[in-house]
């Protein structure tokens, strides 16, 4: 490939390109020394996106915003940022950011690109996710990061002056952070004509996104709005005059460009069930075994909804693999079952991404983390459960629940594309064709189905006080916005004029925690238990500290019993932490007690960062030693909106062993909607009956019950004491027969 001009030298003739010419004759870049680098370079050059290098750089040079629509497997995530790096967009002390909607993708893609660049991860190529920054200031030129991490950077650098190009990858997923980032970038490009925005996606309404980021539209809107500015602040509205480029028309710079890139897809044949299945995990395992027995080559990727389902599928597959091994003999092709989900250790994630050993068929049971960004080479069969676990917020009840719901047809198409990477593939959807035809066309953006308190807090911290005048790609429901403002006001983050309060609101925005946990951590200073609440917040910021793996539920329950306390799950985490510390953070001790050493070490790192943030805010965290009531009060100071009381016991079965279900209701009410709450079976309080408690998360099951997780028992008199603006008095529930 010929050399490219540097950013700013916008001479069209220098590119020497024609969008109508055949690209197959393009010469390859110089080969890098070393057999491994040579192989990597060969793989890079085979990717379809490399044929469009000149076009991408040309459009980026002449347009502030470029929308790149590339099919699955075209190489846009790994190759386009390297094109920008090699073309000089990281010169002059600035760098390139490529955002990912998931932490797993940011880490694995950064690792792959660092390998292709022949550098150490964290030097020229790095990544940044919440609570983890593997990059070197002044050295890192290409940084992969989550959308949320880049939003955190905007708190200190609202105009993102450290970057020359922002690439928003996998924008079609429409996560809450992605939509918020696009709305903020819309404001940034009006003030930074030199910044380039590259929106990359596999399936996206390109025209809609391009129109949203059209600088001419932004300028016209800002003219209309300048008399009603969103208030003082780094991101407040201000009229900006369009800047001419070095050689041409300002409209050319302002107008977004759209480029479509073909993928490396082979045809994928889609199959459906004739009859609906009762248990898609079992059906997926049975289908896998049947495919394996047919002997057709190729790995298998199973899409499930969460960690528990992935581990269950892997356990069932391991049983089947044992049977098949006994029947088939020593030389038969063997099944190699592997899980893949966000909470999995990095080494095990990489195992799922690598090629299977000789004489093994890799079967990966994955959540939707494998839907985009991550590349699983060798997959010929995709088995799709056609469901996904997603957060859904009901502003009337004030509850955000994890709910298993059917996927959209667009997501199903994305999943199917994983089967056609190396040869013609097959996608087996575990639903009938009639049921599939009734699925919604596209996934509802998270902005329209999530709680918005954290989003509003970030916008307020950036100086955007008028939420009604902020431009959204998908406007959130007004009711959800009102509830977010109400919650932030109740936590003390907003004053009576709905502006960020000082110092509490500003401090909450500084902490890398959701608003409720941030409020608890700051309240801990009042109750003298900063060390303990920092530990609890760290434990809640990681995946489960208990060892994962199918068939260990009984052993984990026995281990939990050693640390459990009547105060609930969050205080139990404290007991786990103290015992682990007393053991000298011993790995063998953790394994004996069914704890994940890796997760505990991660929690320790997060805890240290939270303590650093508290000290930076002028608060020295102290320990309350054994004053458990102080800890529970600090927890209540953040979670009081999730305070519930025992209503009674409901009997839904005539089984003699069935002792009934303890039903709870929110103290603050649910807007007239009937909501049945009960303690999740993973809680240490599952078998007891606390009269009143607060919870951190809730999960709605198919039975209709909302199951509370990470619960803490509290006293009724604490609520009016801690949140008198919300609770004037709380009546202690009447003792129930058979209570404890």
Steps between C-alpha positions, in 0.01 A plus 500: 500500500636842413574766759227735621499871561489620856184640663430853388665471156169457323595474135259263332747420224746369756268207567479408133182302553178429320205348677404318181830323433575139578683463834644155448817630343605698804853417612567372851692683775859410559547171680608526864797291603428184698297197406223578748467862389501384141212264567308772682557740212377240253184454707450878516531541125234236442240701688254681268534837674868529394383546137330822611797659674534789256127573504480499880798734539371727224156532660648555843717778360210684333214439747465562872281191533515175306258210543657166412253215452690172484365150511607259770856380452621775268770605750382851579563476876864393476615644168344846467667639816834363376443673165450828683808437714718428198361802311622738770180584687677437830777751426544825689443357846139396440367146486220290351215358709288204394202436726340162564164431669649217711808461717580155361518638146720796600755271667512224238508735200775713657700184569464387138591841353805532728612160369449610140694821566780304664487706819441436869139542608476825693768680301412623148174301514301478824153479645295667770192365675338590829750455784775384259728715286764310300652791312798734537445879489704659225583162347169332416385606154207262455267434791208258504254594771141451602254779421459559873875546550515766230203674663696504829789665317266775384452600863861627498532578128152587363624571147718186489801707398728199556354329191510569129257222403218338699380172351168383648492131418199264509267798516208284388480353852364837615617463857421776748861623499522489119192716450615745767846517341350572156291781648808655662716455188232691311582797722877445494540503119329839488778638719787289360500502117834318508354193674394205289216268596480152348182304573545131428234232503395172346134595463397858561257760371788687340295788361341567839834512680656712226215751518531511880871589476468733200696811604268725297201372697691542824588859411141587407372344822753689707389827339141429607605396848762760586248723674406206723848370571533182697687701762859571588734209480754337275234345278256794507363623165698764309472607136800386298578612146583227255868482408618463143733213420845569349388448144133527479138527585388525866186308409719207397646486849161541666317236297532144636613228262373142484707207379385139479749213512418144402575223747684173460180301545430167341133406462329397824201267486245568775294223663202521739326262739179334388359527854590738787744359757442500875864550604730660244816412698422128484389531136825680413705221658298229321539685168876529557532126560301421184720732292812343645380149420445597135873571479481824300817704576486834675465645849165578663394826667196495730335830595340496848390776737732496802779342700282240671363373170849490342642303792202265499541436127875436541434254785245310290734498201785363711276212604409433136865529397589227749235267357605570141864437588419160646297405195723649231836387625836670536531647149147641466442874463438634850281780631678783680228700687598855605301785660529865395344780704602839640597378847732227374876533574698641207697177450179296464352761265807472276466121508154535346637730228796286400492219245408155631780242542536224244223234514276727709182683410465819702149571633468848653198580718492881499288795597451789258862609562579275201244677282733780389867604512636164620613267222464125548681345206391158388130532585282326243184450707312755709229379735292800605268487801342822363490654848713755683524624857456876508430774751151642480387799705141569598475868600161443664635249748851647512647151452769407248492124458712247312256332266542216251334620182487396132768655280427714196526376143799731448686336791408156369647592162815622671533171688443295186786684328744339743454167318623610158850620569715224347254280306126477431327462836175422671296687760251297703247723674325340795159640413246446227512707184159643587625613842808654342289701256325662797822627659560874485714619211763680706606506865347779706784742589608466862436872542130427471490208745757583771514704818654838419624627837867439418459652153337814635768535767773485234326764287455728799868462585585608141301820543191390308218599732211517254421136422217599266739674260757225484482317168461122514529253216207318669320727750444328837148478647407821683378297797839328535675837489272638772565198722875543450481864612287399798747232609802730467318769699409249772866392521606862536683515167271774366376816672148641486577662163604159358863610478795298623528558873826603662691324631296175511380491139842586362660233720251237386576582135873460571462144627502217240190345656128500433322779692358280777835342585674837470253641754569209737875545472481872572255443788749255652707795614206614712464158660874437536519189281672614179729198489209255524277670242793528257545124537128436437493732195806321361335160551188624318711637212641160404346176390404256773785430743380141528668240279320437172443164339213259448416251770645706786183662629480282812869555584461875454196510729696316769788746462263797519361368827845542661496875436126576507354746746149602601562847355502360146714464190693827510623447855580140401733646236680680784549171682639344182738792452627497859555123496685521168717782634573300816613207284757727337295503178589136463391337175466151650285637781274665241469176302415302814220745577358502145617856434656641184850625576505699174174680580609573857825653374301708253273616783808590705626717215161674464483551876838672491380730220183592692701581812727717283196686363371563853834643609516712185160642596638593842353210700719264696318161510505337842381163627209450738651167612203288617227767489281316251206738551710787364574300186132413448400866548754613239366238260147624566609859425548399137242225457203644691297526178521119491374454857244219529289355780369152562135463400442134580543149372340385176430130444503405131536123541332224698828308527559396862866615481405844368525763774363788297656812349568808711354794311633856528382839375681829445454742790469794258237324286501401134274753337195283539654208311502158664860387555582177680844503663683210661859424599707325233617151590866608466462729803613393847161626623302278265377268774431768763237772534647844572219743568659776293791513257663690215636338183752594235367322189184318403441232240158420359442131433250328270276441803434874524681542831762774534787327682717726717877448502776637726254575781564661840268479802422843651297651784183700415603800711812550287304619196354822647834560674710465185255630238245721682410670171377162372369324812318671785435180690513132416286248683671180602333207321282276713679175593391212281431146623810284483730802461860510615 
